[in-house]
Amino acid sequence: MLEQLKELHASALNELNEVSNSEELESWRVRHLGKKSKLNQILRSLGSLPLEERKDAGAHANELKKALESSLIEKKKALEEAYLVSSLERQRLDVTLPGWPIPTGRLHPITQTLEEICGIFKNMGFQVFEGPDVEWNYYNFEALNIPQYHPARDMFATLWVDSEMGGESRLLRTHTSPMQIRLMETQQLPIRAITPGRVYRYEATDATHESMLCQVEGLAVDENITLANLKGTLFQFCHCFFGDERGIRFRCDYFPFVEPGVEVAIQCVACQGLGCRLCSYSGWLEILGAGMVHPDVLKRCNIDPEIYTGFAFGMGVERIAMLRHGIDDIRLFYNNDLRFLRQF
């Protein structure tokens, strides 16, 4: 029986050396270590041997089983390593080749313009505040000298959020001017602030109108503030944003919450003031409205207009961006066309 075990060991090792994949290895295990293998048959037949032979044969058979199991484990590891090496060879990467380009994100052109506007005014000492998009009727209209039946309400196509609640109602703010009131109610004087944010209008969209747009409101309140301070501030802004060579014009205009009110225009960016279709052949393009804070507005915020004065201004960010870049349709900003947005 010892000779038989030696022959079985040699035969098993020879077959194991020929194994080249996991399926063949499993077949080898079943033939030599499975329940119906020759080795198991020998182990079951040990009981028929004399006692002395049984001990010797049993020890050799168990050693053979351990040796075959050890050889099985080693062969399995060798096959796994060979498979890993071959897989790496098949999937080898040339690290010297350039990688796939990763598209980089960028700020939306309106965000870029908004940040530039805020940066200019911050350099002039203005603080930046933000306010709620859903506003009370009082702050959006009443406190700004626009009562319920005032004709100026026709200037705003309003999106109402809810009906009257105890004499008050809410709406999507139609301009950023409500922040004038909130700032004068909550901030200590003097005030120098700008308030960027979205505003909403209930109107059809076309090349020059959108139902949602961005505005920047500016406010300064202190003793001895005059219209000259307002003009100096806006001259500085226009020169920083549009260039020192750009002409700037102030004309009288009407807004219920300022007195006097002015309209600020710049020399046409297309024709340089000669007159073209863009500027309706006037040579000028309006960019913002402004004026001295109305005394009644100051009184509503418990500010004495005999001691303090102030100026306010408001501009549409989309209009500023359109003039800066020569864009003729406001809808391009919000159509999400990457061919357009990637130009900025």
C-alpha positions in Angstrom: 0.0 0.0 0.0 2.9 2.3 0.6 4.0 1.8 -3.0 0.5 2.6 -4.1 0.5 5.8 -2.2 3.8 6.9 -3.6 2.6 6.2 -7.2 -0.6 8.1 -6.5 1.4 11.1 -5.1 3.7 11.2 -8.2 0.8 10.8 -10.6 -1.2 13.6 -8.9 1.7 16.0 -9.0 2.4 15.3 -12.7 -1.3 16.1 -13.5 -1.2 19.2 -11.3 1.7 20.6 -13.3 -0.3 20.3 -16.5 -3.3 22.3 -15.0 -3.6 25.7 -16.7 -6.9 27.1 -15.5 -9.3 27.1 -12.6 -11.7 24.6 -14.3 -9.0 22.0 -14.8 -7.8 22.7 -11.2 -11.3 21.9 -9.9 -11.4 18.6 -11.9 -8.0 17.7 -10.4 -9.3 18.3 -6.9 -12.3 16.1 -7.4 -10.2 13.3 -8.9 -7.6 13.3 -6.1 -9.2 14.8 -3.1 -12.9 14.2 -3.7 -15.1 11.7 -1.9 -14.7 9.1 -4.7 -10.9 9.7 -5.2 -8.4 6.9 -4.9 -6.9 8.4 -1.8 -10.3 8.4 0.0 -10.8 4.8 -1.1 -7.4 3.9 0.4 -8.3 5.7 3.7 -11.6 3.8 3.9 -9.8 0.4 3.3 -7.3 0.9 6.1 -9.6 -0.9 8.6 -9.0 -4.2 6.8 -5.2 -4.1 7.4 -3.4 -5.5 10.3 -2.9 -3.1 13.2 0.9 -2.3 12.6 0.4 -1.9 8.8 -2.7 0.2 9.4 -0.8 2.8 11.6 2.0 3.1 9.1 -0.3 3.3 6.0 -2.7 5.7 7.7 0.1 8.1 8.6 1.5 8.0 5.0 -2.0 8.5 3.6 -2.8 11.5 5.8 0.6 13.0 4.9 -0.2 12.5 1.3 -3.6 14.2 1.7 -2.0 17.2 3.4 0.7 17.4 0.7 -1.9 17.3 -2.1 -4.0 20.0 -0.3 -0.9 22.2 0.1 0.0 21.7 -3.6 -3.6 22.6 -4.5 -3.5 25.9 -2.6 -0.1 26.8 -4.1 -1.4 26.0 -7.6 -4.5 28.1 -7.1 -2.4 31.1 -6.0 -0.1 30.6 -9.0 -3.1 30.6 -11.4 -4.7 33.7 -9.8 -1.4 35.6 -10.1 -1.0 34.5 -13.7 -4.6 35.6 -14.5 -3.9 39.0 -12.8 -0.7 39.5 -14.8 -2.4 38.6 -18.1 -5.3 40.9 -17.3 -3.0 43.8 -16.6 -1.2 43.1 -19.8 -4.4 43.2 -21.7 -5.5 46.5 -20.1 -2.1 48.1 -20.0 -2.4 51.9 -20.3 0.1 54.2 -21.9 0.5 56.8 -19.2 2.4 59.0 -21.6 -0.7 59.6 -23.7 -2.7 62.8 -22.9 -5.8 62.1 -20.7 -9.4 62.9 -21.5 -10.0 66.6 -21.1 -12.3 67.5 -18.1 -14.6 70.3 -19.0 -14.2 73.1 -16.5 -17.2 75.0 -15.1 -17.5 78.7 -15.1 -19.7 81.4 -13.7 -22.9 82.4 -15.6 -22.4 85.7 -17.4 -25.0 87.4 -15.2 -23.2 86.2 -12.1 -19.9 87.5 -13.5 -21.5 90.9 -14.2 -23.2 91.0 -10.8 -19.9 90.3 -9.0 -18.1 92.9 -11.0 -20.8 95.5 -10.2 -20.7 94.7 -6.5 -16.9 94.8 -6.6 -16.9 98.3 -8.0 -19.2 99.6 -5.3 -17.4 97.8 -2.5 -14.3 99.6 -3.5 -16.2 102.8 -3.0 -17.1 101.8 0.6 -20.5 100.2 0.0 -21.6 97.1 1.9 -23.5 94.3 0.3 -26.9 93.1 1.7 -29.4 90.7 0.4 -33.2 90.6 0.9 -36.2 88.3 0.5 -37.6 87.4 -2.9 -41.1 87.1 -1.4 -41.9 90.6 -0.1 -44.7 92.3 1.8 -46.9 94.7 -0.1 -45.9 97.4 2.4 -42.2 97.2 1.6 -42.6 96.7 -2.1 -45.1 99.6 -2.6 -46.6 101.4 0.4 -43.4 102.4 2.1 -42.0 103.6 -1.3 -44.7 106.2 -1.9 -46.7 103.8 -4.1 -50.1 103.3 -2.4 -52.8 100.9 -3.7 -54.3 103.3 -6.3 -51.2 105.1 -7.2 -50.7 105.4 -11.0 -47.1 104.3 -10.6 -48.3 100.7 -9.8 -49.1 100.4 -13.5 -45.3 100.3 -14.0 -45.1 97.0 -12.3 -46.9 93.8 -13.5 -47.0 92.0 -10.1 -47.0 88.3 -9.2 -49.0 88.0 -6.0 -48.3 85.1 -3.7 -51.4 85.2 -1.5 -54.5 87.3 -0.8 -55.0 89.9 1.8 -54.2 88.7 5.4 -55.2 91.3 8.0 -54.7 94.1 5.5 -51.3 92.9 4.3 -50.4 90.7 1.4 -47.3 89.1 -0.1 -45.8 89.1 -3.6 -42.7 88.3 -5.6 -40.8 91.6 -5.4 -41.0 93.6 -8.5 -37.8 95.6 -7.8 -35.0 95.6 -5.2 -36.0 99.0 -3.8 -37.9 97.4 -0.8 -34.4 96.9 0.7 -34.1 100.7 1.0 -36.8 100.5 3.7 -35.5 97.4 5.4 -32.0 98.9 5.6 -33.2 102.3 6.9 -35.3 100.5 9.5 -32.5 98.1 10.8 -29.1 99.7 10.1 -27.5 102.5 12.0 -26.8 105.7 10.1 -24.8 106.5 8.1 -25.7 103.9 5.4 -23.8 103.0 2.3 -25.2 99.8 0.9 -26.0 97.9 -2.3 -28.5 95.1 -2.5 -28.3 92.6 -5.4 -31.1 90.2 -6.1 -33.7 88.7 -8.4 -37.0 90.5 -9.2 -40.1 89.2 -10.9 -42.6 90.7 -13.3 -45.8 89.2 -14.6 -45.3 89.8 -18.3 -44.6 88.1 -21.6 -41.0 87.5 -22.5 -39.4 89.0 -25.6 -36.0 90.2 -26.7 -35.9 92.9 -24.1 -38.3 91.6 -21.3 -38.1 88.6 -18.9 -40.4 87.5 -16.1 -37.3 87.1 -13.9 -34.2 89.3 -13.9 -31.5 90.6 -11.6 -31.2 94.1 -10.2 -28.7 96.0 -8.0 -30.1 98.6 -5.7 -27.9 101.2 -4.1 -28.5 103.4 -1.1 -26.6 106.1 0.8 -28.0 108.0 3.8 -26.0 110.5 5.8 -25.9 114.2 6.7 -25.3 116.6 3.9 -25.6 114.1 1.0 -26.4 115.9 -2.2 -27.2 115.2 -5.8 -23.5 115.9 -6.6 -22.6 112.9 -4.4 -25.0 110.7 -6.4 -23.5 112.0 -9.7 -20.0 111.4 -8.5 -20.7 107.9 -7.4 -22.5 106.9 -10.7 -19.8 108.6 -12.8 -17.2 106.5 -11.0 -19.2 103.3 -11.6 -19.8 104.0 -15.3 -16.1 104.8 -15.9 -15.0 101.6 -14.0 -17.5 99.4 -15.8 -17.7 100.8 -19.3 -14.3 102.6 -19.6 -13.1 106.1 -19.0 -13.7 107.2 -22.6 -17.5 106.4 -22.4 -19.7 109.5 -22.3 -22.3 109.7 -19.5 -25.6 111.7 -19.4 -28.0 112.6 -16.6 -31.6 113.6 -17.3 -34.6 114.3 -15.1 -36.9 111.3 -14.6 -39.7 110.3 -12.2 -39.8 107.6 -9.6 -42.2 107.8 -6.7 -39.6 107.1 -4.0 -37.0 109.7 -5.0 -37.1 113.5 -5.5 -35.6 114.6 -7.7 -35.2 111.6 -10.0 -32.7 111.1 -12.7 -32.1 108.8 -15.6 -28.5 107.8 -16.3 -27.4 106.9 -19.9 -24.1 106.1 -21.5 -22.9 106.8 -25.0 -24.0 104.0 -27.3 -21.5 101.1 -27.3 -22.3 100.3 -31.0 -22.1 103.7 -32.7 -20.1 105.7 -30.1 -22.8 108.3 -30.0 -23.3 108.8 -33.7 -26.8 107.2 -33.8 -27.8 103.7 -34.8 -30.6 101.2 -34.6 -29.5 100.0 -31.1 -29.9 103.4 -29.5 -32.8 104.4 -31.7 -30.5 106.9 -33.4 -30.2 109.0 -30.2 -26.6 108.1 -29.5 -27.4 107.2 -25.9 -28.5 104.1 -24.0 -30.3 104.2 -20.6 -28.6 102.0 -18.0 -30.2 102.9 -14.6 -32.6 105.2 -12.6 -31.6 107.1 -9.5 -32.4 110.1 -7.4 -32.4 111.6 -3.9 -34.4 109.6 -1.4 -37.9 111.2 -1.0 -38.4 112.9 2.4 -41.6 111.0 3.0 -39.7 107.7 2.6 -37.2 108.9 5.2 -40.0 109.8 7.6 -41.6 106.4 7.4 -38.2 104.9 8.6 -38.1 107.4 11.5 -35.2 109.4 9.9 -35.5 113.2 10.1 -35.2 114.6 6.6 -34.2 118.0 8.0 -31.0 116.4 9.2 -30.3 113.5 6.9 -30.5 113.1 3.2 -29.7 110.2 0.9 -29.6 109.0 -2.7 -30.7 105.7 -4.2 -30.2 104.0 -7.6 -31.2 100.8 -9.3 -30.0 99.0 -12.4 -30.9 95.8 -14.3 -27.9 93.5 -14.4 -29.1 91.8 -17.7 -29.3 95.2 -19.4 -25.8 96.1 -18.2 -24.4 92.8 -19.5 -26.2 93.2 -22.8 -24.7 96.6 -23.3 -21.2 95.5 -22.3 -21.2 92.5 -24.7 -23.4 93.7 -27.5 -26.2 91.1 -26.9 -29.5 91.8 -28.5 -31.8 89.2 -26.8 -32.1 88.9 -23.0 -33.5 85.3 -23.4 -30.1 84.1 -24.5 -29.0 84.3 -20.8 -31.6 81.8 -19.6 -31.9 79.4 -22.6 -29.1 77.2 -21.2 -27.4 77.1 -24.6 -23.8 76.1 -23.7 -22.5 77.5 -27.1 -23.6 80.9 -25.9 -22.6 80.6 -22.2 -19.1 79.3 -23.0 -18.2 82.6 -24.6 -18.0 84.3 -21.2 
